[in-house]
Amino acid sequence: MSQTKVVSSQWPQVETGRVVLINSGKDEGKLAAVVQIIDHKRALVDSPHIERQEISLSHVSLTHQVITKLPRAARSGVVKKYWAEASIDDKTASTTWAKKRASREKKRQLTDFERFKVMVLKKQVSIRDTLGRIFLKDVLPIPNGCGHSS
């Protein structure tokens, strides 16, 4: 008989201290920490950037960051202190996820003329790459044994 190995998932779980990104409402795009879980669909969140509020878990994205040892139902001052100690803003800003979000937002803010300039630059890079490959193919000999017959 074969043995079955049960492994827990690596998905972030809703827990006290979990940092979340708010996806909708007046605080869209801001980070907050789960202070207390109300029920299976709602949580109480707080951070230095937003007011303490109840929010539906369907309106937030869970991040992989957790403020460890954050007391359950901690007040705003305590949350602010733990937030600063864990340097959540710095850690989040250095993630690739945050960089992608910033890049997407910057791209969204471009004017029509700026989009045109980006398109022209992309074409120039593409042409330069193609010419470079052609030049290298003519200049550099293909070594024997690379699958190409001479």
DAURHU-V19062 format. One record per pair of residues at least 24 apart in sequence whose ideal C-beta (glycine too) atoms are under 6 Angstrom apart, sorted by the first residue. I is the first residue (numbers start at 1). J is the second residue. Records with the same first field share a line. If there is no record, write none. Layout:
BEGIN
I=J, J
END
This chain:
BEGIN
12=62, 64
16=70, 72
17=66, 67, 70
18=66
19=63, 65, 88
20=60, 62
21=61
22=60
23=59, 61
24=59
33=67
35=74
36=72, 73
46=76, 79
48=80, 83
52=76
END
